[in-house]
Amino acid sequence: MREEGVLRIVQGVFLLSMLLFFNACSQGRQALNGMTPVGITMTIPAAVPRAAASKVTKLSGGVAVSVATVSIVATDPEGVQLASATISVTPGEEVTISMQVPAGERRTFTAKALAADGTVLFEGQVSSDLVAGVPAPITILMIPPGITIVPSFASVLLGQKVGFTASLSGVSSTSLSWSVTNPPGPGGGTIVGNGVNATYTAPLDATIPELITIKVSSSNPNFSATATVAVVSQANAVFVSSKTGVDASGCGATLAGCKTVTEGLKQAGSGGFVLVEPGTYPFGGTAGDPIPLTLAGGVTVIGAGCNLGLLAGLPCTSTAETILDFSAASGAAAIVAGDNSVLAGFTIQSGIGISSQIDISSGTPAIAANTFALSGGSASSAPASLNAALSVRGTAAPNIEGNTIGESGSGFTAGVLIQDNAAPILTGNLITQNIVGVQVDGSLAPDLGGGPGQSPGGNSLSCNSTADLIVNSSGINVSAQNNLWDHLPPTGAVGRTNNPIGIDILTAPALSTNFFVGVSTTGAGLAASPCGITRPANTAFVGGAVKISASNNYTPPVVAPISAMTFTWDGQNVIAKVSSGTAIFQASWDTKGPNGPLVPDGSHTLEARVGGTTGPLFDSISVIVDNTPPAVTITSPTGNIVQSAPAPIPLTATATDTGSGVKQVEFFVNGLSVGVTNALTSSDPPTYQVQWTPPVISVTSCTTFKIQVVATDQVGNQSLPSSITVNTGQC
């Protein structure tokens, strides 16, 4: 009996062990195949302008578009969709989207920020391994999808070939199509593409020089990029090479070329064509050519990039530069551009001894795809009248397109200085890291976008330390539409005193007390690397826990490095003093009081100062504080529910908000969410509705449901629940 009892105990222990083993295996399988709560956080980018620009892809069209919704899709390594979500958002806010995703390795989360018409404006993607039941916080950085072409400017002989490579940002499809768009047809040559690479073949016969436009488009038709090809003939082009050239009568007829650009222009004459090989071409001093370098009427001068070097059998890369170096020169102007002349594809650099790198006083020359840099000194140490990259005066109306002005080296006193009756057309230029980006002193208005010159805009005016645009003239209307700035909407002031560093727009007091009178910035967007307070956006609604961020993306000596910054509201109330070893300064501001005084609803000034509260004003924006939650009332159902079978019924509520506006309305039944909506079914009064299917437990018994509704405004304030109780069955 004792042995039998022991046997039963052993059997029991064995059975218990097996049960525990199988249970553990079952739990293991559940963990392996279970769900993971994922919180995906991202900052919603601001609007982007739909404006064409050289070298950088922009959306087609002419107005700015804002992000309206964000979609998230989770996929496994084979691309099978595991979960998805779409929410409505406000540009500039930070959102967190919660999802339940099957656990496993290499789960990919793809986020797309969409305009109201479904256009993809920004994208982001991240992959992560998920463990069942273990919360996974994920951050996705949103960037604009787009395309660039390398080289953006090339030259090729008749019948010869040149290669192009497209680079995509974001996670857009790599399905690309290549075409010759100007002129179309066989007269413009042919291009054969294979994904991101393409080969262009120049025509055997063309009007020389011929400027050809190459276009690459993605599977999303809103995104494309262009490059320019100069088709030349050895018979009528003048070649210049600092390596193999010799200045002599008749030089430039062969690829050996003339040695200097000055001699090349002499050989080409008015209306000629000069192709300059990569290398450095000095001016001034004892070894350089005299200044100014004069472009006669109708002459075309192109920095050939690597293509001419390849034709001459010389090694070079796609990053090869053709540099016009005026560092040793001094004088009023380095280059004088005549009517209908073209200067493209160069890096132009000078010291502070040059008043302007290019002087244009008449006619309609074209200045395209150049890089302007100041070397051998700082504009901040020069007189205010010196160091313009481009001086446009007299009656000149040049086309200034696709240039980079001030980014390399030290910036200029003024990137573009406009005087007298000049009316230049600016398109797709990057004007940054100068003291002033564009300064208008003349009696006519330039066209920076949307003006009489039909510029599509696409200029980026950012991180210029005094202002990105200064208008000193009265009685003119400057059109600066569809451009990128440091703030959205752009900031501005009247007069030059007591302004923060790098304000977007300054106007003379004679214009108006409102800096936007006379300056149109319709279609404004945010620059890629803005300077100043980057979060929250200028004039944004804020409330509760507000995240503040400021960026000192200025390049010294335009603005010196900053180690500490103090944020205040309305100039007297300190939010925080922040130290940082980088260019980014961040702080939190609780407008509801727990970490400081309660901030009243309404408009307030948010400032950032260098160092302490008495330090220089780094930036200042306006924000609208909204601490007041919306009001919500559930309006249906109003009585008991009688159903013999499950069927959806509408749950309806009205919601209003006097501040930032209603963002969403969420309905609950017995504490569980049954629907979220931001769609109005009626605007008077503002009415929101979802469908709910109540369960039919028993038509002969009574079941009670508590229905609640909560409204949330754009800054996150939530209303108290509005509740009703309804019954089903026989009550």
MARKOL-519238 format. One record per residue (C-alpha): residue in one letter; x, y, z. Coordinates in steps of 0.02 Angstrom, whole numbers, padded with zeros to 5 digits, always signed. Each point is the difference from the previous one (the first is absolute). Layout:
BEGIN
AXYZ ...
END
This chain:
BEGIN
M+00000+00000+00000 R+00142+00114+00041 E+00080-00035-00170 E-00166+00026-00087 G-00020+00168+00088 V+00176+00051-00047 L-00036-00050-00180 R-00157+00108-00002 I+00099+00146+00070 V+00135-00024-00133 Q-00133-00012-00136 G-00083+00157+00067 V+00164+00094+00001 F+00035-00061-00177 L-00172+00055-00062 L+00019+00169+00086 S+00172+00022-00078 M-00068-00041-00172 L-00144+00121+00024 L+00121+00136+00051 F+00112-00042-00148 F-00141+00009-00127 N-00065+00159+00081 A+00172+00078-00012 C+00012-00052-00182 S-00171+00072-00031 Q+00049+00163+00084 G+00161+00002-00102 R-00098-00019-00161 Q-00119+00136+00056 A+00147+00116+00038 L+00080-00041-00167 N-00161+00028-00098 G-00076+00132+00116 M-00027+00184-00020 T+00111+00147+00044 P-00068+00171+00050 V+00095+00126-00107 G+00002+00189+00026 I+00062+00092-00155 T+00050+00181+00031 M+00036+00128-00134 T+00002+00188-00023 I-00117+00054-00139 P+00094+00108-00126 A-00064+00168-00057 A-00065+00045-00171 V+00109-00012-00155 P-00016+00113-00152 R-00048-00072-00167 A+00130+00092-00101 A+00126-00055-00130 A+00183+00026+00042 S+00164-00044-00082 K+00101-00144+00070 V-00123-00039+00138 T-00165-00089-00023 K-00157+00096+00045 L-00183-00037-00022 S-00076+00061-00160 G-00127+00141+00005 G-00003+00167+00086 V-00072-00004+00175 A+00062-00066+00166 V-00077-00159+00065 S-00014-00054+00181 V+00000-00171+00078 A-00179-00055+00036 T+00017-00184+00049 V+00133-00127+00046 S-00010-00183-00045 I+00103-00139+00083 V+00021-00173-00074 A+00091-00142+00090 T+00067-00142-00108 D+00101-00160+00026 P+00164-00038-00091 E-00098-00067-00150 G-00099+00161-00015 V-00163-00074+00067 Q-00104+00133+00087 L-00023-00035+00185 A-00088+00158+00061 S-00043+00175-00056 A-00070+00163+00066 T-00045+00171-00069 I-00029+00157+00103 S-00032+00184-00034 V+00140+00114+00058 T+00052+00182+00014 P+00167+00058-00076 G+00132+00029+00133 E-00076-00110+00135 E+00074-00158+00074 V-00113-00151-00006 T+00009-00177+00066 I-00097-00136-00089 S-00037-00160+00097 M-00011-00166-00091 Q-00007-00185+00042 V+00124-00090-00113 P+00040-00187-00008 A+00166-00033+00086 G+00150-00054-00103 E+00163+00056-00077 R+00025+00140-00126 R-00169+00082+00011 T+00004+00151-00116 F-00102+00156+00037 T-00030+00118-00146 A-00076+00171+00033 K-00069+00115-00133 A-00056+00180+00030 L-00134+00041-00127 A-00081+00157-00067 A-00189+00010-00006 D+00003-00062-00180 G+00104-00153+00045 T+00167+00067-00062 V+00146-00071+00100 L+00093+00150+00074 F+00116-00086+00124 E+00051-00179+00035 G+00092-00096+00133 Q+00045-00179+00035 V+00077-00102+00141 S+00018-00185+00040 S-00003-00084+00170 D-00008-00172+00081 L-00156-00020+00106 V-00023-00110+00154 A-00175-00055+00046 G-00074+00099+00142 V+00150+00118+00015 P-00047+00180-00047 A+00106+00068-00142 P+00022+00189-00013 I+00052+00049-00178 T+00047+00169-00071 I-00012+00036-00186 L+00086+00149-00081 M-00105+00073-00141 I+00093+00066-00153 P-00066+00061-00168 P+00013-00129-00137 G+00087+00068-00151 I+00128-00022-00137 T+00164+00083-00045 I+00107-00027-00155 V+00190-00008-00008 P+00069+00089-00094 S-00130+00139-00003 F+00094+00087-00139 A+00104-00088-00134 S+00074+00030-00171 V+00022-00120-00145 L+00056+00006-00181 L-00119-00037-00144 G-00036-00187-00009 Q+00090-00039+00163 K-00068-00074+00162 V-00008+00057+00181 G-00063-00096+00152 F-00120+00057+00137 T-00044-00073+00170 A-00159+00036+00098 S-00003-00003+00190 L-00162-00023+00095 S-00038+00062+00175 G-00136-00074+00108 V-00061-00174-00040 S-00079+00036-00168 S-00009-00135-00133 T+00158-00018-00104 S-00107-00017-00156 L+00065+00145-00104 S-00029+00062-00176 W+00123+00109-00097 S-00041+00120-00142 V+00064+00145-00103 T-00124+00141+00026 N+00079+00153-00082 P+00002-00011-00147 P-00104-00161-00011 G+00023-00122-00143 P+00158-00056-00090 G+00065+00178-00014 G+00041-00003+00185 G+00091-00167-00002 T-00049-00158+00091 I+00014-00069+00175 V-00007-00181+00056 G-00031-00034+00183 N+00024-00154+00108 G-00067+00040+00172 V+00103+00137+00081 N+00127+00006-00142 A-00023+00070-00175 T+00106+00039-00152 Y-00036+00151-00109 T+00056+00003-00182 A+00013+00170-00083 P-00072+00025-00174 L+00117-00003-00150 D-00065+00168-00058 A-00063+00144+00106 T+00003+00188+00016 I+00160+00030+00096 P+00008+00029+00143 E-00160-00093+00042 L-00061-00010+00180 I-00095-00164+00027 T-00111-00040+00150 I+00004-00177+00070 K-00141-00054+00115 V-00019-00147+00118 S-00169-00039+00079 S-00048-00122+00136 S-00151-00113+00002 N-00081+00140+00101 P-00030+00130-00137 N+00016+00143+00123 F+00187-00026+00017 S+00130+00029-00134 A+00168+00084-00028 T+00088+00077-00148 A+00178+00024-00060 T+00070+00106-00140 V+00115-00061-00138 A+00097+00120-00109 V+00023-00082-00171 V+00151+00076-00086 S+00098-00023-00158 Q+00187-00003-00004 A-00015+00103-00159 N-00076+00154+00082 A+00039-00014+00186 V+00151+00077+00083 F+00079-00118+00128 V+00095+00058+00154 S+00113-00112+00105 S+00112+00056+00142 K+00095-00165-00018 T+00034-00018-00186 G-00047+00169-00073 V+00114+00132-00076 D-00052+00180-00028 A+00038+00039-00181 S-00085+00060-00157 G-00130-00126-00053 C+00008-00098+00163 G-00156-00092+00059 A-00039-00082-00166 T+00060-00167+00067 L-00028-00086+00165 A+00173+00056+00057 G-00082+00171+00012 C+00052+00172+00057 K+00077+00012+00173 T-00103+00143+00072 V-00184+00045-00003 T+00047+00177-00052 E+00085-00064-00158 G-00142-00120-00034 L-00124+00143+00002 K+00112+00101-00116 Q+00005-00142-00125 A-00188-00030+00011 G-00053+00180-00023 S-00178+00065+00018 G-00129-00138-00013 G+00131-00137+00016 F+00005-00155+00108 V+00136-00040+00128 L+00017-00167+00087 V+00116+00000+00152 E+00078-00159+00067 P+00005-00039+00187 G+00140+00087+00091 T+00040+00165+00086 Y+00014+00159-00102 P+00081+00142+00101 F-00034+00185-00019 G+00092+00147+00078 G+00167+00003+00087 T+00162-00030-00095 A-00050-00166-00080 G-00183+00023-00039 D-00095+00081-00142 P-00057+00180+00021 I-00176+00041+00055 P-00138+00022-00043 L-00033-00154-00103 T-00119+00072-00130 L-00134-00107-00082 A-00043+00082-00166 G-00179+00003-00061 G-00066-00170-00050 V+00152-00099+00057 T-00028-00165+00091 V+00130-00059+00126 I-00022-00170+00080 G+00101-00090+00132 A+00006-00172-00081 G+00007-00109+00154 C+00084-00167-00029 N-00066-00022-00177 L+00127+00105-00092 G+00138-00082+00101 L-00062-00171-00056 L-00003+00056-00181 A+00179+00058+00019 G+00050-00165+00079 L+00031+00080+00170 P-00056-00085+00162 C-00135+00088+00098 T-00153-00038+00105 S-00178+00064+00002 T+00049+00114+00144 A+00135+00089-00103 E-00017+00189+00014 T+00038+00139-00121 I+00057+00142+00114 L+00016+00183-00044 D+00112+00059+00141 F+00002+00187+00038 S+00076-00019+00175 A+00153+00103-00047 A-00098+00134-00092 S-00072+00164+00061 G-00119+00118-00086 A-00180+00043-00031 A-00051-00157-00094 A+00079-00168-00041 I-00114-00039-00148 V-00104+00115-00109 A-00143-00088-00090 G-00062+00073-00164 D-00172-00012-00079 N-00058-00176-00044 S+00161-00077+00066 V-00002-00165+00094 L+00112-00053+00145 A-00033-00174+00069 G+00084-00143+00090 F+00138+00093+00096 T+00058+00021+00178 I+00039+00185+00021 Q+00101+00055+00151 S+00076+00165+00054 G+00066+00091+00152 I-00068+00154+00086 G+00095+00111-00123 I-00135-00029-00132 S-00160+00101+00013 S-00103-00121-00105 Q+00043-00163-00082 I-00117+00033-00146 D-00058+00173-00052 I-00152+00013-00114 S-00056+00172-00055 S-00104-00031-00156 G-00079-00133-00109 T-00060-00174+00041 P+00149-00113+00034 A-00025-00172+00078 I+00098-00052+00155 A-00035-00183+00035 A+00062-00149+00100 N+00149+00091+00077 T+00068-00002+00177 F+00050+00168+00076 A+00119+00002+00149 L+00099+00129+00096 S+00178-00051+00043 G+00145+00081+00090 G-00105+00100+00124 S-00170+00026+00074 A-00141+00111-00061 S-00027+00047+00182 S+00167+00091+00000 A-00034+00095-00163 P-00093+00164-00029 A-00186-00023-00025 S+00010+00055-00182 L+00120-00139-00049 N-00005-00184-00040 A-00156-00036-00099 A+00000-00161-00097 L-00108+00081-00133 S-00027+00186-00022 V-00148+00034-00113 R-00025+00183-00045 G-00044+00120-00139 T-00135-00073-00110 A+00058-00180+00010 A-00126-00143+00004 P+00107-00157+00011 N-00059-00177+00029 I+00086-00065+00157 E-00039-00185+00016 G+00061-00152+00095 N+00149+00084+00085 T+00071-00029+00173 I+00042+00168+00077 G+00099+00006+00161 E-00009-00180+00061 S+00184-00041-00030 G+00127+00096+00103 S-00050+00165+00078 G-00158+00086-00056 F-00020+00168-00086 T-00059+00167+00065 A-00142-00026-00123 G-00029-00154-00104 V-00095+00099-00133 L+00001+00191+00004 I-00134+00082-00109 Q+00008+00186-00039 D-00064+00136-00118 N-00130-00063-00126 A+00061-00180-00003 A-00129-00139+00002 P+00086-00170+00009 I-00092-00167-00004 L+00057-00123+00134 T-00045-00185-00012 G+00059-00151+00097 N+00148+00082+00087 L+00072-00050+00169 I+00043+00164+00087 T+00069-00036+00173 Q+00135+00043+00129 N+00014+00183-00054 I-00030+00156+00103 V-00146+00044-00115 G-00072-00123-00124 V-00085+00117-00126 Q+00002+00190+00022 V-00118+00109-00104 D+00052+00183-00010 G-00070+00039-00173 S-00159+00078-00065 L-00060-00157-00091 A-00046-00166+00077 P+00096-00160-00029 D-00094-00161-00033 L+00042-00133+00129 G-00154-00102-00045 G-00173+00035-00067 G+00045+00170-00071 P-00003+00079-00173 G+00157-00095-00053 Q-00096-00163+00022 S+00124-00074+00122 P-00072-00158+00081 G+00099+00040+00159 G+00086-00149+00079 N+00134+00110+00080 S+00062-00047+00174 L+00037+00157+00103 S+00065-00065+00165 C+00128+00031+00137 N+00050+00175-00056 S+00050+00086+00161 T-00083+00172-00016 A-00146-00047-00111 D-00040-00115-00144 L-00086+00139-00097 I+00015+00188+00028 V-00110+00122-00097 N+00060+00179+00023 S-00101+00076-00141 S-00174+00072+00016 G-00138-00009-00128 I+00043-00172-00068 N-00077-00172+00023 V+00124-00141+00013 S-00067-00170-00049 A+00091-00137+00097 Q-00121-00144-00018 N+00031-00188+00012 N+00168+00017+00089 L+00079-00082+00153 W+00037+00098+00159 D+00060-00026+00179 H-00177+00019+00068 L-00172-00048-00059 P-00081+00122-00021 P+00152+00114-00023 T+00041+00120+00140 G+00029+00184-00030 A+00023+00174+00069 V+00000+00181-00052 G+00168+00088+00021 R+00170-00069+00047 T+00007+00024+00188 N-00032-00125+00140 N-00030-00145-00118 P+00050-00180+00032 I+00139-00082-00096 G-00053-00066-00169 I-00175+00070-00015 D-00082-00049-00164 I-00058+00169-00066 L+00045+00180+00042 T-00083+00150-00081 A+00035+00185+00012 P-00115+00103+00113 A-00053+00100-00154 L-00084-00154-00072 S-00126-00037+00137 T-00019-00046+00180 N-00032-00177-00062 F+00149-00085-00079 F-00110-00111-00109 V-00076+00151-00087 G+00097+00008-00163 V+00076-00175+00021 S-00100-00152-00055 T+00053-00167+00075 T-00145-00107-00056 G+00048-00183-00012 A+00140+00013+00129 G+00084-00157+00061 L+00132-00046+00128 A+00184-00010-00049 A+00089-00168+00013 S+00113+00054+00145 P-00081+00156+00073 C+00082+00116+00126 G-00087+00072+00153 I-00147-00068+00098 T-00055-00150-00102 R-00132-00063+00120 P-00138+00049+00027 A-00039+00083-00165 N-00023+00187-00010 T-00182+00049+00043 A-00040-00180+00049 F-00127-00047+00132 V+00083-00081+00152 G-00061-00067+00165 G+00048-00115+00143 A+00173-00077-00015 V+00081+00096-00143 K+00165-00057-00073 I+00116+00142-00053 S+00147-00020-00117 A+00122+00128-00072 S+00139-00031-00126 N+00160+00099-00019 N+00035-00064-00175 Y+00093+00159-00045 T+00178-00026-00060 P+00134+00100+00095 P+00043+00140-00015 V-00176+00044-00060 V-00056-00043+00177 A+00124-00062+00131 P-00027-00169+00085 I-00121+00007+00147 S+00019-00107+00157 A-00157+00053+00095 M-00170+00072-00041 T-00143+00066+00109 F-00182-00017-00053 T-00128+00125+00067 W-00180+00046-00033 D-00054+00181-00014 G+00179+00052+00038 Q-00009-00018+00189 N-00055-00177+00041 V+00144-00123-00008 I-00041-00171-00068 A+00174-00077+00009 K+00184+00032-00027 V+00073-00139-00106 S+00181-00047-00034 S+00046-00103-00151 G+00157-00064-00082 T-00088-00002-00168 A-00095+00125-00106 I-00167-00060+00070 F-00078+00070+00161 Q-00158-00078+00071 A-00114+00037+00147 S-00173-00041+00066 W-00131+00131+00042 D-00156-00045+00098 T-00128+00135-00036 K-00118-00070+00132 G+00110+00044+00145 P+00075-00153+00089 N+00177+00051-00051 G-00027+00187+00001 P-00135+00133-00003 L-00163-00035-00089 V+00006+00079-00172 P-00163+00089-00046 D-00087-00048-00161 G+00042+00113-00146 S+00149+00064-00098 H+00173+00002+00082 T+00179+00029-00054 L+00121-00146+00013 E+00182+00055+00003 A+00170-00083-00002 R+00150+00098+00064 V+00184-00040-00010 G+00062-00043+00174 G-00112+00077+00133 T-00154+00110+00001 T+00101+00156-00043 G+00096-00081-00142 P-00023+00041-00185 L-00169-00043-00071 F+00025-00158-00104 D-00178-00021-00062 S-00178+00051+00038 I-00164-00072-00059 S-00183+00020+00043 V-00102-00144+00070 I-00183-00013+00052 V-00026-00089+00166 D-00155-00108+00014 N-00026-00080+00171 T-00189-00013-00015 P-00076-00168-00047 P-00139-00015-00128 A-00183-00019+00045 V-00092-00158-00054 T-00178-00064+00017 I-00066-00170-00054 T-00162+00021-00096 S-00049-00177-00052 P-00064-00127+00035 T-00129+00084+00109 G-00104-00149+00054 N+00004-00187+00023 I+00058-00113-00141 V-00117-00135-00060 Q+00078-00127-00120 S-00035-00182-00039 A+00166-00021-00094 P+00168+00091+00002 A-00004+00158-00106 P+00105+00161+00003 I-00071+00157+00077 P+00074+00176-00006 L+00084+00075+00152 T-00003+00190-00021 A+00073+00146+00096 T+00031+00186-00022 A+00170+00071+00043 T+00072+00177-00004 D+00164+00081+00047 T+00034+00186+00011 G+00190-00019-00013 S+00099-00116-00111 G-00154-00093-00062 V-00065-00177+00019 K+00122-00133-00056 Q-00103-00157+00033 V-00151-00069+00090 E+00006-00174+00078 F-00149-00106+00051 F+00001-00131+00139 V-00124-00136+00050 N+00020-00070+00175 G+00175+00073+00005 L+00061-00075-00165 S+00035+00108-00153 V-00117-00037-00145 G+00056+00136-00121 V+00102+00158-00028 T-00042+00131-00130 N+00047+00174-00055 A-00126+00007-00142 L-00145+00120+00017 T-00171-00064-00048 S-00070+00175+00025 S+00081+00168+00030 D-00144+00088+00086 P+00017-00055+00135 P+00166-00093-00024 T-00056-00182+00006 Y+00103-00160+00003 Q-00061-00178-00022 V+00057-00182+00006 Q-00094-00162-00025 W-00017-00127+00141 T-00081-00172-00006 P-00072-00044+00171 P-00002-00185+00042 V-00171-00081+00016 I+00020-00097+00161 S-00184-00041+00021 V-00157+00086-00065 T-00090-00053+00159 S+00129+00064+00125 C+00064+00174+00038 T+00181+00052-00039 T+00069+00170+00045 F+00138+00090-00096 K+00092+00158+00054 I+00047+00105-00151 Q+00131+00137+00020 V+00083+00122-00118 V+00163+00097+00022 A+00063+00140-00113 T+00184+00046-00022 D+00062+00164-00073 Q+00152+00030-00111 V+00121+00024+00145 G-00059-00150+00101 N-00125+00074+00122 Q-00137-00127+00037 S-00178+00036+00052 L-00088-00083+00145 P-00106-00146-00061 S-00179+00030-00051 S-00101-00154+00048 I-00169-00081-00024 T-00069-00170+00048 V-00105-00103-00121 N-00086-00169+00019 T-00031-00142-00120 G-00129-00138+00010 Q-00152+00004+00114 C+00035+00129+00134 
END
